[in-house]
Amino acid sequence: MILIVGGTGYIGRYLSIYLKEKGYDVLALGRSNKVKDFFDDNNINFQIFNIENDEDFKKLPTQNIEAIINLAACLAEHETPVEKFFDINTIGTYKILEFARKNNIKKVIMTSSHKVYNAVEKKGPISEEDRVCFQGDHTPYIISKIAAEHFMEYYHKEFGLDTISLRLTGVHGYGEILGFLTKEGDYTKSTFEIFVEKALKGEDIEVWGKNDIKRDHVYIKDVLYALECSIKANDISGIFNIASGKGYTLYEEAQIIAKVFATDKGESKVTLNENKPGLSRGYVYKIDKAKKALNWEPKFDDYETMLRDYKKEWKEKKFKNYHNVKKGQEPVTF
């Protein structure tokens, strides 16, 4: 059996279906009863679980557990209390590791974040060996995730657990929420959402900033494959970047979005306005370590290929949004 902690989130829901289709026995764990219908609809076992509640650990199965996948995270939102990052991201990871140790569960896999490289300035791809940079607005979140990674390493060295930490770059896929909540609780759309909406309407897309900053994205299906490879990996522990290994400027992204999401209303014209502020930093990641150790390689590393599959999922599968969301947070539809 695979235990998926944080199974009610965006990646968790995709992963539950993916692993079930691969023949794994899955138990999704999460705090939200609102998503229970999703698991019922897809015949996936689900159990209410709060990583902060010690009593919930006592209710978990302990026999025939192949791996625990920890997707639970307190993300860097506005005005999040600092202690919340550590209660969930750090202490929560410690509790999972201790549960695994006590019950002779040999493998724990955790999703970390590329934000640990938040202020790294480097020419060329960023590797796992590059120094973590404690700088910027996300620093408390970054420290909590780094501390969790250190706990993973400690339990590997001290108790012999196979512990794998996957540092994910931005994960694209239908059902994602890309924008953010303001301090007032209003939802602000991401540039991706804005560009897609304009592309569907055939409206002009204006890109702001210099056309020299590139970002690395990864597709949800490549993340699922990386998690599957982590389950299968024997006697492997460590930290691994999970990304496409390729970078695109926002202008290049907009051109591809205009092409992929064009309708009978015509393809959007994309223009560049370098006089307005755009992206402040870019990032491309080195993924050789994951390729070699985990026998993993992204299958959707080309941005257009990624978005064409994204569009296909969007049109055909139409994942329901089982969460209560604020106005403007629902994805646009075809």
Backbone torsions as a table, in degrees:
resi	resn	phi	psi	omega
1	MET	NA	144.7	173.9
2	ILE	-109.3	123.4	174.0
3	LEU	-92.5	125.9	179.0
4	ILE	-111.3	101.4	177.3
5	VAL	-81.2	131.3	-173.5
6	GLY	81.6	29.7	-175.8
7	GLY	-70.4	-14.6	-177.8
8	THR	-84.9	-7.2	179.2
9	GLY	-78.6	178.9	-177.2
10	TYR	-57.9	-51.5	179.6
11	ILE	-68.5	-39.4	-178.3
12	GLY	-60.2	-40.4	179.7
13	ARG	-67.2	-45.4	175.7
14	TYR	-59.4	-45.1	-175.8
15	LEU	-65.2	-39.2	-179.6
16	SER	-58.4	-46.0	179.1
17	ILE	-67.7	-44.4	-178.1
18	TYR	-58.3	-50.4	-178.0
19	LEU	-67.7	-36.6	177.8
20	LYS	-62.8	-42.4	178.7
21	GLU	-66.5	-24.9	177.8
22	LYS	-82.9	-3.7	176.7
23	GLY	99.0	5.9	179.0
24	TYR	-81.3	147.4	170.2
25	ASP	-84.0	119.7	-171.2
26	VAL	-119.1	138.6	168.5
27	LEU	-124.6	111.9	178.3
28	ALA	-86.2	135.4	-177.8
29	LEU	-122.7	135.8	178.7
30	GLY	-172.0	167.5	-175.8
31	ARG	-85.9	-20.3	-168.4
32	SER	-93.8	116.3	173.7
33	ASN	-73.2	-17.9	-177.7
34	LYS	-63.4	-24.8	-176.2
35	VAL	-96.7	0.8	-177.5
36	LYS	-57.5	-37.1	-179.9
37	ASP	-60.7	-34.7	178.7
38	PHE	-60.1	-47.1	-178.5
39	PHE	-69.6	-36.7	176.0
40	ASP	-63.1	-43.7	-178.9
41	ASP	-62.6	-29.1	-176.3
42	ASN	-106.7	13.1	176.7
43	ASN	54.2	44.9	178.9
44	ILE	-113.5	132.2	179.1
45	ASN	-65.7	134.9	-177.1
46	PHE	-136.2	142.7	179.5
47	GLN	-140.1	132.8	175.8
48	ILE	-63.9	131.2	-176.9
49	PHE	-153.6	127.2	176.2
50	ASN	-115.1	117.5	-175.2
51	ILE	-61.5	-19.4	179.9
52	GLU	-87.5	-9.9	-176.0
53	ASN	-100.7	109.9	-178.6
54	ASP	-61.3	-31.3	-178.9
55	GLU	-65.5	-30.0	-179.4
56	ASP	-68.4	-29.6	176.9
57	PHE	-64.9	-31.5	-178.7
58	LYS	-70.8	-17.5	-177.9
59	LYS	-93.0	-3.7	-176.7
60	LEU	-79.1	148.5	173.9
61	PRO	-67.7	151.4	-177.5
62	THR	-126.0	-5.2	-176.9
63	GLN	-103.5	141.6	175.2
64	ASN	57.3	39.6	176.8
65	ILE	-92.7	113.8	-178.6
66	GLU	-77.2	-38.7	-178.9
67	ALA	-163.0	154.3	169.8
68	ILE	-111.4	129.2	175.9
69	ILE	-109.7	119.2	-177.3
70	ASN	-101.2	102.8	176.4
71	LEU	-103.0	-3.7	-176.2
72	ALA	-66.9	138.4	-179.9
73	ALA	-160.8	143.9	167.2
74	CYS	-96.5	115.3	-173.6
75	LEU	-87.3	165.3	-176.1
76	ALA	-81.3	85.9	175.9
77	GLU	-104.3	167.9	179.3
78	HIS	-62.3	132.8	172.8
79	GLU	62.9	22.7	174.3
80	THR	-69.1	127.2	177.7
81	PRO	-58.9	135.2	-176.1
82	VAL	-56.4	-40.3	-176.5
83	GLU	-62.9	-23.9	-179.5
84	LYS	-66.2	-38.1	177.2
85	PHE	-57.2	-42.2	-175.2
86	PHE	-80.4	-34.6	177.6
87	ASP	-60.1	-40.8	-175.1
88	ILE	-94.6	-53.1	-173.0
89	ASN	-72.2	-41.6	-174.3
90	THR	-95.4	-61.2	-178.5
91	ILE	-65.2	-35.4	177.0
92	GLY	-60.5	-42.8	177.5
93	THR	-64.7	-42.1	176.9
94	TYR	-58.3	-43.6	-179.4
95	LYS	-62.9	-39.8	177.9
96	ILE	-64.6	-43.7	179.2
97	LEU	-63.7	-40.7	179.7
98	GLU	-68.0	-38.1	175.1
99	PHE	-61.1	-43.7	179.0
100	ALA	-63.2	-45.5	-179.3
101	ARG	-60.4	-46.7	-176.2
102	LYS	-66.6	-27.1	-174.5
103	ASN	-109.9	16.6	174.3
104	ASN	58.1	37.9	174.2
105	ILE	-93.2	120.8	-165.5
106	LYS	-88.0	-13.5	-175.0
107	LYS	-133.2	131.4	173.2
108	VAL	-129.2	128.9	179.2
109	ILE	-118.1	134.2	-177.4
110	MET	-128.2	140.2	171.7
111	THR	-93.5	123.2	174.8
112	SER	-106.1	-158.5	-172.3
113	SER	-141.6	147.2	174.9
114	HIS	-69.6	-8.7	178.7
115	LYS	-65.3	-14.3	175.8
116	VAL	-63.5	-19.5	177.0
117	TYR	-98.0	20.9	-165.5
118	ASN	-49.3	-38.9	-176.2
119	ALA	-117.2	18.1	178.9
120	VAL	-71.4	123.8	176.3
121	GLU	-108.0	114.5	-175.5
122	LYS	-153.0	140.2	171.3
123	LYS	-83.1	128.7	-178.9
124	GLY	94.1	170.7	-177.0
125	PRO	-60.7	145.2	179.1
126	ILE	-89.8	130.0	-179.1
127	SER	-106.7	170.4	179.7
128	GLU	-63.5	-22.1	-178.3
129	GLU	-83.5	-11.4	178.5
130	ASP	-69.2	143.8	-173.1
131	ARG	-64.7	132.7	173.9
132	VAL	-66.3	140.3	-174.2
133	CYS	-113.1	112.2	-179.6
134	PHE	-89.4	83.8	-176.1
135	GLN	-157.5	144.0	175.9
136	GLY	101.4	177.6	-173.5
137	ASP	-62.6	-28.8	-174.6
138	HIS	-89.9	11.0	-172.3
139	THR	-57.5	-46.5	178.4
140	PRO	-58.0	-40.6	176.5
141	TYR	-62.8	-45.9	-179.4
142	ILE	-58.8	-46.9	-179.0
143	ILE	-61.1	-39.9	-179.1
144	SER	-65.5	-36.7	179.0
145	LYS	-73.9	-38.6	176.7
146	ILE	-63.0	-41.7	178.2
147	ALA	-61.6	-38.9	177.1
148	ALA	-63.6	-41.7	177.2
149	GLU	-61.9	-37.5	177.9
150	HIS	-65.7	-38.8	175.4
151	PHE	-61.5	-40.2	178.3
152	MET	-60.4	-45.2	179.7
153	GLU	-64.3	-40.9	180.0
154	TYR	-61.1	-45.1	-178.1
155	TYR	-70.0	-26.2	173.7
156	HIS	-69.8	-49.0	-175.6
157	LYS	-72.9	-37.6	-174.7
158	GLU	-85.5	-36.3	-172.0
159	PHE	-121.4	0.0	174.4
160	GLY	77.9	14.7	176.3
161	LEU	-72.2	145.5	168.7
162	ASP	-82.3	114.3	-177.1
163	THR	-123.2	124.3	-176.8
164	ILE	-123.6	123.2	177.1
165	SER	-109.8	121.0	-178.7
166	LEU	-104.6	114.3	176.9
167	ARG	-87.0	103.5	-176.0
168	LEU	-87.7	136.3	166.9
169	THR	-79.6	-173.3	-179.4
170	GLY	-58.0	126.0	-173.2
171	VAL	-100.2	114.5	177.3
172	HIS	-91.1	146.1	176.1
173	GLY	167.8	149.8	-179.0
174	TYR	-61.8	133.5	-178.9
175	GLY	104.6	-10.1	179.1
176	GLU	-70.3	153.9	171.1
177	ILE	-113.0	112.2	-170.6
178	LEU	-98.0	-21.8	-177.9
179	GLY	-80.8	-159.8	-179.0
180	PHE	-149.4	160.3	177.1
181	LEU	-91.0	133.5	175.8
182	THR	-76.8	173.9	177.9
183	LYS	-60.5	-25.7	179.9
184	GLU	-85.3	-4.4	178.1
185	GLY	90.6	8.8	178.8
186	ASP	-88.5	147.8	-178.9
187	TYR	-89.1	129.1	176.2
188	THR	-109.8	123.9	-176.8
189	LYS	-71.3	149.4	175.8
190	SER	-78.2	165.8	175.9
191	THR	-62.3	-35.1	179.3
192	PHE	-60.1	-48.2	179.5
193	GLU	-61.7	-42.8	180.0
194	ILE	-63.6	-44.8	-179.2
195	PHE	-63.9	-42.4	-179.8
196	VAL	-63.9	-43.6	179.3
197	GLU	-60.6	-42.3	179.2
198	LYS	-67.1	-39.7	179.5
199	ALA	-62.8	-40.0	179.5
200	LEU	-65.7	-28.3	179.8
201	LYS	-93.8	-6.9	-178.0
202	GLY	74.1	19.0	-178.5
203	GLU	-84.1	154.5	178.0
204	ASP	-62.0	144.0	177.1
205	ILE	-115.9	122.2	177.3
206	GLU	-106.1	124.3	179.8
207	VAL	-102.0	132.7	-178.3
208	TRP	-99.9	149.1	172.2
209	GLY	99.4	174.0	179.0
210	LYS	-70.2	147.8	-177.6
211	ASN	-95.5	51.7	-178.4
212	ASP	-136.6	6.5	180.0
213	ILE	-107.4	121.5	-176.1
214	LYS	-110.9	143.7	178.1
215	ARG	-121.9	151.7	-177.7
216	ASP	-108.9	122.1	178.2
217	HIS	-114.3	155.8	174.5
218	VAL	-128.3	146.4	-178.3
219	TYR	-89.8	147.4	-177.0
220	ILE	-54.5	-38.5	-177.7
221	LYS	-68.7	-29.5	175.0
222	ASP	-72.6	-31.8	175.3
223	VAL	-67.6	-43.1	177.9
224	LEU	-60.3	-41.7	179.1
225	TYR	-65.2	-39.0	177.5
226	ALA	-63.3	-38.4	178.1
227	LEU	-68.2	-40.0	176.2
228	GLU	-63.4	-43.8	178.3
229	CYS	-61.6	-34.6	178.6
230	SER	-67.4	-37.1	176.5
231	ILE	-63.5	-42.2	-175.2
232	LYS	-77.5	-23.3	-174.9
233	ALA	-63.0	133.4	-179.3
234	ASN	-102.8	129.7	175.8
235	ASP	55.1	40.3	178.4
236	ILE	-118.0	132.1	174.4
237	SER	-140.4	158.9	176.0
238	GLY	138.2	-170.6	-178.8
239	ILE	-110.8	134.5	-175.6
240	PHE	-136.8	132.5	171.7
241	ASN	-74.5	133.2	174.3
242	ILE	-121.0	106.2	-176.6
243	ALA	-152.9	-174.7	177.2
244	SER	-87.9	-23.2	-176.2
245	GLY	80.5	5.5	179.4
246	LYS	-125.9	150.6	-179.9
247	GLY	-121.5	146.5	177.5
248	TYR	-132.3	142.0	173.4
249	THR	-76.0	162.5	179.0
250	LEU	-62.8	-34.1	177.6
251	TYR	-65.2	-42.9	177.2
252	GLU	-64.6	-40.4	177.9
253	GLU	-61.1	-45.2	-178.7
254	ALA	-62.4	-39.1	178.3
255	GLN	-63.1	-40.8	179.5
256	ILE	-70.1	-40.8	177.0
257	ILE	-59.8	-45.1	179.6
258	ALA	-59.8	-38.4	-179.2
259	LYS	-71.7	-48.0	-174.0
260	VAL	-71.2	-39.0	-173.8
261	PHE	-100.4	15.8	177.0
262	ALA	-65.6	145.5	178.0
263	THR	-122.3	-169.7	177.9
264	ASP	-68.9	-4.1	176.1
265	LYS	-81.3	-3.8	178.0
266	GLY	103.2	159.7	179.9
267	GLU	-84.3	133.0	-179.0
268	SER	-61.4	141.9	172.7
269	LYS	-85.5	128.6	-178.1
270	VAL	-106.3	126.2	178.1
271	THR	-123.2	158.6	-178.7
272	LEU	-116.8	126.1	176.5
273	ASN	-115.0	98.0	-176.0
274	GLU	-77.9	-6.2	-178.2
275	ASN	-87.1	-9.2	178.1
276	LYS	-106.0	149.5	-176.1
277	PRO	-65.9	134.0	179.1
278	GLY	-122.2	-144.4	179.9
279	LEU	-62.4	141.1	-178.6
280	SER	-93.4	-23.3	-178.8
281	ARG	-153.3	156.0	176.5
282	GLY	-119.8	174.9	179.7
283	TYR	-163.5	131.2	171.7
284	VAL	-132.4	137.7	-171.0
285	TYR	-114.1	144.5	175.3
286	LYS	-82.7	129.3	-174.4
287	ILE	-121.5	14.1	-178.5
288	ASP	-59.6	-36.9	-177.0
289	LYS	-62.8	-44.8	178.7
290	ALA	-66.9	-37.8	178.3
291	LYS	-59.7	-45.2	-175.1
292	LYS	-75.8	-50.0	-172.8
293	ALA	-79.0	-38.1	-175.5
294	LEU	-98.4	-5.5	-176.7
295	ASN	56.9	43.2	-177.5
296	TRP	-118.0	146.2	174.0
297	GLU	-152.1	135.3	-179.6
298	PRO	-65.1	138.3	178.8
299	LYS	-99.3	-11.2	-178.3
300	PHE	-124.0	47.7	-175.4
301	ASP	-79.3	-14.1	174.1
302	ASP	-86.8	129.3	-173.1
303	TYR	-62.0	-38.0	179.5
304	GLU	-67.7	-42.2	177.2
305	THR	-59.7	-42.0	178.1
306	MET	-59.3	-48.3	-175.6
307	LEU	-72.3	-30.0	177.7
308	ARG	-67.6	-37.9	176.0
309	ASP	-71.7	-37.1	174.8
310	TYR	-54.7	-48.8	-179.2
311	LYS	-63.6	-40.3	178.7
312	LYS	-61.6	-46.3	177.4
313	GLU	-59.9	-42.8	-178.0
314	TRP	-60.5	-44.2	-176.1
315	LYS	-78.1	-37.1	-170.7
316	GLU	-96.1	-43.2	-175.4
317	LYS	-85.4	-39.6	179.3
318	LYS	48.9	61.3	175.2
319	PHE	-48.9	128.9	175.0
320	LYS	-72.2	148.6	172.5
321	ASN	-96.7	105.8	-174.4
322	TYR	-88.9	-1.1	178.3
323	HIS	-93.7	151.9	169.4
324	ASN	-77.2	123.1	-177.9
325	VAL	-124.5	160.6	179.9
326	LYS	-80.4	161.2	178.5
327	LYS	-56.6	133.1	-179.6
328	GLY	94.7	-7.6	-176.4
329	GLN	-93.2	-18.7	178.1
330	GLU	-69.0	137.6	176.9
331	PRO	-65.6	148.6	176.0
332	VAL	-68.0	158.3	-178.6
333	THR	-122.7	162.0	178.8
334	PHE	-82.6	NA	NA
